[in-house]
Amino acid sequence: MDKPAIPRGRRTKDMPSGREALLAAAVRLFAAQGYEGTDLRSVASAAGVGANLIRVHFGGKAELWTASAERVLSSAAPIIDTVTQISADSALKTEERLAIIIQKTADFYKDNPAVRDFVFRCIADGGERADFVAKNLLAPAYAAGKATFEQAMAAGIIRSRHPALFFVILTNALSQPHGFPDILSKIAPEIPKEDAYLFLSMSVTELFLHGI
């Protein structure tokens, strides 16, 4: 016997709550379409709930974006804490700390594509939302590894005009778009898709630490 259809907005036990589903959908759509290009009805449809739930849980579009940004910040908090701890570990050599930071950052972007896409779209769109992301996510992320970047520059391990520029270059190198494994396999079929991000982190490490 066929199972009865679940009414729109009704959640089964194994499905996320309406609020969680809305947040997940909102992060994806804001990342893909930007703030101006995202409408509440599309978010509700992507979440599989009624549009009225957005008003119930968040109030409006601006509040939904803020909640989505806070979700992204929460997702990024563990990697920022990890980099802070690594950068402060005096038992490791500077080059060792830098290599671990590169690897951990690459793993984070691989496992959290929504964070990468959301941040990049906000920065590209500019305005107050870009300022919010820069202040509350990018600045803390830069501060987490700044000491190691400065020490690596002073030791001649990396060459850069400024540690912030190195941070930007490193972030862009490691935060490849979602289709990166597929594109890489087309131009270099000898590299397995499942190893694309591993090869990326190894290559970035070798690029910056080739003199060690």
Secondary structure, DSSP 4 states (H G I P E B T S, - for coil): -PPPPPPTTPPPTTS--HHHHHHHHHHHHHHHHHHHH--HHHHHHHHTS-THHHHHHTSSHHHHHHHHHHHHHHHHHHHHHHHHHHHT-TTS-HHHHHHHHHHHHHHHHHH-HHHHHHHHHHHHH-HHHHHHHIIIIIHHHHHHHHHHHHHHHHTTSS--S-HHHHHHHHHHHH---TTHHHHHHHH-TTS-GGGHHHHHHHHHHHHHSTT-
